């Protein structure tokens, strides 16, 4: 009976070990990845590096490079080449030749983008931003937006809160740029944001978030005074009223956002900024994008193209990652129990316990000793 129980114990142990071995790949590998992603949740650069291990395949890099070439986006094409080099993935020489050919058409694209930016305010690339900035730095763009959107706001008609808020913030920045040059950097960042809004490049979530911020910070009477001064072509009065029409906290948020936008533009180009603005859900995402660009450098745009918002945050897969991590911890617990049971069985094989006598057996031994004949008495010889 004892041998049957021992055999059953070994069979159960082997079955448990087989189950752990089968579950190792589908449980442990995702759990390891989940643990790494959760540990890097607060570091966009590390998070993107981990996700690029799977996303940056030869097929995905070639497809992204072809899309960049089709859009005549030289910066994005160069970013894909940088990412391929970092991952050790070979790129077809014909594609490299096409990337080099984009540089030949750069002057023509720059002239086209500058004209579009100056006329419509929609910046496409650095030249387009220069055209938009040429209109904004004179105050014409801000006055135009203030007159149109501020008039609608004063009449309680539908208006664009972002364009109105950026016009109110932009007028004092323009004055600072004229007088001391102190507002040049925020002025440039604000122009990028306005161009993104006009061109429909802001994500709906980011536009809604900024819209709520601006609405909460407007002063209707001061806006009406700014609009009236603009209608009279009173530039100084319009700037003075604009400074009172929006709360300082709202001004600080928009100015900080403009600063992050400017930093991104220097590192990724203006198209890279538009790429981020189309993915971000709130101003915090732009701050994460700045940190991402610090780590990835020229690979930033390619990472954003491959990963989307996953390059900035964990996103909606947080619950799935936590479940995978818990499954991995459960597997580790099962492995620990398996090792414990295996050690016990091996110990029983190596060090066998002495057979314990039962109470009945000890009683029989005692009775037997009591009935044993006494030893014969030996008589010493005389």
C-alpha positions in Angstrom: 0.0 0.0 0.0 2.9 2.3 0.8 4.4 1.7 -2.6 1.1 2.5 -4.3 0.9 5.8 -2.5 4.5 6.7 -3.4 3.9 5.8 -7.1 0.8 8.0 -7.1 2.8 10.9 -5.6 5.4 10.6 -8.3 2.8 10.5 -11.1 1.0 13.6 -9.7 4.4 15.4 -9.5 5.3 14.5 -13.0 1.9 15.7 -14.3 2.3 19.0 -12.5 5.8 19.5 -13.9 4.6 18.8 -17.4 1.8 21.4 -17.0 4.3 24.0 -15.8 6.6 23.2 -18.7 3.7 23.6 -21.2 2.6 26.9 -19.7 6.1 28.3 -19.5 6.2 30.0 -22.9 2.7 31.4 -23.1 2.8 32.7 -19.5 6.3 33.5 -18.5 7.3 35.4 -21.7 4.3 37.8 -21.7 4.7 38.2 -18.0 8.3 39.2 -18.3 7.4 41.7 -21.0 4.6 43.1 -18.9 6.9 43.5 -16.0 9.4 45.5 -18.1 6.7 47.7 -19.5 5.1 48.4 -16.1 8.6 49.3 -14.7 9.1 51.7 -17.6 5.7 53.3 -17.4 7.1 56.6 -16.2 10.0 56.7 -18.7 8.7 57.3 -22.3 12.1 56.6 -23.8 12.6 53.2 -22.1 9.0 52.3 -22.8 9.5 53.0 -26.6 12.8 51.1 -26.6 11.0 48.0 -25.2 8.1 48.2 -27.6 10.4 48.7 -30.6 12.0 45.4 -29.9 8.9 43.8 -31.5 7.5 46.6 -33.6 10.7 47.5 -35.5 10.8 44.6 -38.0 12.2 44.8 -41.5 8.7 44.8 -43.0 7.4 47.6 -40.8 10.5 49.7 -41.3 10.4 49.4 -45.1 6.6 50.1 -45.1 7.2 53.2 -43.0 10.0 54.4 -45.1 7.9 54.0 -48.3 5.1 56.0 -46.7 7.6 58.8 -45.8 8.9 58.9 -49.3 5.4 59.1 -50.7 4.7 62.1 -48.5 8.0 63.7 -49.4 8.8 63.8 -45.6 12.5 63.9 -45.6 12.9 64.1 -41.8 10.7 61.0 -41.3 12.6 59.1 -43.9 15.9 59.9 -42.3 14.4 58.9 -38.9 13.4 55.5 -40.3 17.0 55.0 -41.6 18.4 56.0 -38.2 16.1 53.5 -36.5 17.0 50.7 -38.9 20.7 51.4 -38.3 20.2 51.3 -34.5 18.3 48.0 -34.8 20.9 46.5 -37.2 18.3 46.0 -40.0 19.5 46.3 -43.6 17.6 48.8 -45.9 17.4 48.3 -49.6 19.9 50.6 -51.3 17.3 51.7 -53.8 15.3 53.2 -50.9 18.4 55.0 -49.7 18.8 56.5 -53.1 15.2 57.8 -53.0 15.8 59.4 -49.6 18.9 61.2 -50.9 16.8 62.4 -53.9 14.4 64.2 -51.5 17.2 66.6 -50.7 17.3 67.8 -54.3 13.7 69.0 -54.2 14.1 70.7 -50.8 14.3 74.3 -52.1 11.1 73.9 -54.1 9.2 72.4 -51.2 10.5 75.1 -48.9 9.2 77.9 -51.2 5.8 76.2 -51.5 5.5 75.6 -47.8 6.5 79.2 -47.0 3.8 80.6 -49.3 1.1 78.3 -47.8 2.1 79.2 -44.2 2.1 83.0 -44.9 -1.3 82.9 -46.6 -3.3 80.3 -44.7 -1.3 80.0 -41.5 -1.0 76.2 -42.0 2.7 75.4 -41.3 4.1 72.5 -43.2 7.7 72.0 -42.3 10.2 74.7 -41.2 9.5 76.9 -44.2 5.8 76.8 -43.6 6.3 77.8 -40.0 8.5 80.7 -41.1 5.6 81.9 -43.3 3.1 81.6 -40.5 5.5 83.3 -38.1 6.0 86.2 -40.6 2.2 86.9 -40.3 2.0 86.4 -36.5 5.1 88.3 -35.5 3.5 91.5 -36.9 0.4 90.9 -34.9 -1.8 90.6 -38.0 -2.6 86.9 -37.4 -3.5 87.4 -33.8 -5.6 90.5 -34.6 -7.5 88.6 -37.3 -8.3 85.7 -34.9 -9.2 88.0 -32.1 -11.6 90.0 -34.3 -13.3 86.9 -35.7 -13.4 84.5 -32.8 -13.6 87.2 -30.1 -16.6 88.8 -31.9 -18.4 85.5 -32.0 -17.6 84.9 -28.3 -18.9 88.4 -27.4 -22.1 87.8 -29.4 -22.6 84.3 -27.7 -22.2 82.6 -31.0 -20.2 79.4 -31.7 -16.5 80.1 -31.6 -13.1 78.4 -31.5 -11.8 78.8 -27.9 -8.3 77.7 -28.9 -7.8 80.2 -31.6 -9.2 82.9 -29.4 -7.1 81.9 -26.4 -3.9 81.8 -28.5 -4.7 85.1 -30.0 -5.1 86.7 -26.6 -1.9 85.2 -25.4 -0.1 85.9 -28.6 -0.6 89.7 -28.7 1.4 90.4 -25.5 4.1 88.0 -26.7 4.3 89.9 -30.0 4.8 93.2 -28.0 7.5 91.5 -25.9 9.2 90.3 -29.1 9.1 93.8 -30.5 10.4 95.6 -27.4 13.0 93.2 -25.9 12.9 90.0 -27.9 11.9 88.2 -24.8 8.8 86.6 -26.3 10.3 85.3 -29.5 10.5 81.6 -28.3 7.0 81.4 -26.9 5.7 83.4 -29.9 7.1 80.7 -32.2 5.7 77.9 -30.2 2.3 79.6 -30.2 2.4 79.9 -33.9 3.0 76.2 -34.3 0.0 75.5 -32.1 -2.2 77.8 -34.1 -1.1 76.2 -37.4 -1.8 72.8 -36.0 -5.3 73.9 -35.0 -6.1 75.5 -38.3 -4.8 72.5 -40.2 -6.8 70.0 -38.1 -3.6 68.4 -36.7 -4.6 68.5 -33.0 -6.1 65.3 -31.7 -9.7 65.6 -30.7 -8.8 64.8 -27.1 -6.1 67.5 -26.9 -8.3 70.1 -28.6 -11.1 69.3 -26.1 -8.7 69.5 -23.1 -7.2 72.8 -24.2 -10.7 74.2 -25.1 -11.9 73.5 -21.5 -8.8 75.3 -20.1 -9.4 78.4 -22.3 -13.1 78.6 -21.6 -12.6 78.5 -17.9 -10.0 81.4 -18.1 -11.9 83.9 -20.3 -13.2 87.3 -19.1 -16.2 88.2 -21.4 -16.0 92.0 -20.7 -12.3 92.2 -21.3 -12.6 90.2 -24.5 -15.3 92.6 -25.7 -13.0 95.5 -25.1 -10.2 93.8 -27.0 -12.5 93.1 -29.9 -13.7 96.7 -30.0 -10.1 98.0 -29.9 -9.2 95.7 -32.8 -12.1 96.9 -34.8 -10.8 100.5 -34.4 -7.3 99.3 -35.4 -6.1 100.3 -32.0 -3.3 97.9 -31.7 -2.0 99.1 -28.3 -5.5 99.0 -26.8 -6.1 95.6 -28.2 -2.9 94.3 -26.6 -3.7 95.9 -23.2 -7.2 94.5 -23.2 -6.0 91.0 -24.3 -3.7 90.9 -21.3 -6.7 91.2 -19.0 -9.1 89.0 -21.0 -7.5 85.7 -20.0 -6.5 84.5 -16.6 -2.8 84.2 -15.7 -3.1 80.4 -15.0 -4.5 79.8 -18.5 -1.7 82.0 -20.0 0.9 79.9 -18.1 -0.5 76.6 -19.4 -0.6 77.7 -23.0 2.9 79.3 -22.7 4.3 76.1 -21.2 2.7 74.1 -24.0 4.2 76.4 -26.6 7.6 75.9 -25.0 7.3 72.1 -25.2 6.2 72.5 -28.8 9.2 74.7 -29.6 11.6 72.1 -28.1 10.1 69.3 -30.1 10.4 71.4 -33.2 14.1 71.8 -32.7 14.6 68.1 -32.2 12.1 66.5 -34.6 11.3 69.2 -37.1 7.9 70.9 -37.5 6.3 67.8 -39.1 7.4 65.9 -36.0 5.6 68.4 -33.8 2.4 67.9 -35.9 2.9 64.2 -35.5 3.0 64.5 -31.7 0.1 66.9 -31.6 -2.0 64.4 -33.5 -1.3 61.7 -30.9 -1.3 63.6 -27.6 -4.4 63.6 -25.4 -3.4 66.4 -23.0 -0.4 68.7 -22.4 1.3 66.1 -20.3 1.7 63.9 -23.4 3.7 66.7 -25.0 6.0 66.7 -22.0 6.4 63.0 -22.4 7.3 63.5 -26.1 10.0 65.9 -25.1 11.5 63.2 -22.8 11.1 60.7 -25.6 13.1 62.9 -28.0 15.9 63.3 -25.4 16.5 59.5 -25.4 15.7 58.5 -29.0 17.0 61.6 -30.8 16.7 61.2 -34.6 14.8 57.9 -34.1 11.9 59.7 -32.4 9.6 60.2 -35.4 10.0 56.7 -36.7 9.2 55.4 -33.2 6.1 57.6 -33.1 5.0 56.3 -36.6 5.4 52.7 -35.6 4.1 52.8 -32.0 1.6 55.7 -32.1 0.6 56.9 -28.7 2.2 53.7 -27.3 5.5 55.5 -27.5 4.2 58.0 -24.9 2.2 55.9 -22.5 1.0 52.4 -21.7 -2.5 53.3 -22.9 -5.5 51.1 -22.5 -3.6 47.8 -22.2 -2.7 48.4 -18.6 -5.2 45.9 -17.3 -4.0 43.2 -19.7 -0.4 43.9 -18.6 -1.3 43.5 -15.0 -3.2 40.2 -15.8 -0.1 38.9 -17.6 2.1 39.8 -14.7 -0.2 38.1 -12.2 -0.3 35.0 -14.4 3.5 34.9 -14.4 3.6 35.3 -10.6 1.1 32.4 -10.4 3.4 30.3 -12.5 6.4 31.1 -10.3 4.3 30.1 -7.2 3.4 26.8 -8.9 7.1 26.2 -9.8 8.1 26.8 -6.1 5.5 24.3 -4.9 6.7 21.8 -7.5 10.3 22.1 -6.3 9.2 21.7 -2.7 7.2 18.5 -3.5 10.1 17.1 -5.5 12.5 17.8 -2.7 10.3 15.9 -0.2 10.0 12.9 -2.5 13.7 12.7 -3.2 14.4 13.0 0.5 12.2 10.1 1.3 14.0 8.0 -1.3 17.5 8.8 0.0 16.9 8.9 3.7 14.3 6.1 4.6 12.7 6.4 8.0 13.0 3.6 10.5 9.8 1.5 10.9 7.9 2.7 13.9 6.5 -0.1 16.2 2.8 0.2 17.0 1.4 0.2 20.5 0.1 -3.4 20.0 3.5 -4.6 18.9 5.2 -3.1 21.9 2.6 -4.8 24.1 3.3 -8.2 22.6 7.0 -7.7 23.1 6.4 -6.9 26.8 4.3 -10.0 27.3 6.9 -12.1 25.7 9.6 -10.9 28.0 7.5 -11.6 31.0 7.0 -15.4 30.2 10.5 -16.1 29.3 12.1 -18.8 31.6 14.6 -17.7 34.1 18.2 -18.4 33.5 19.4 -21.5 35.3 21.4 -20.9 38.5 24.9 -22.0 38.1 26.5 -23.8 41.1 30.1 -23.2 41.7 32.2 -26.2 42.3 33.8 -26.5 45.7 
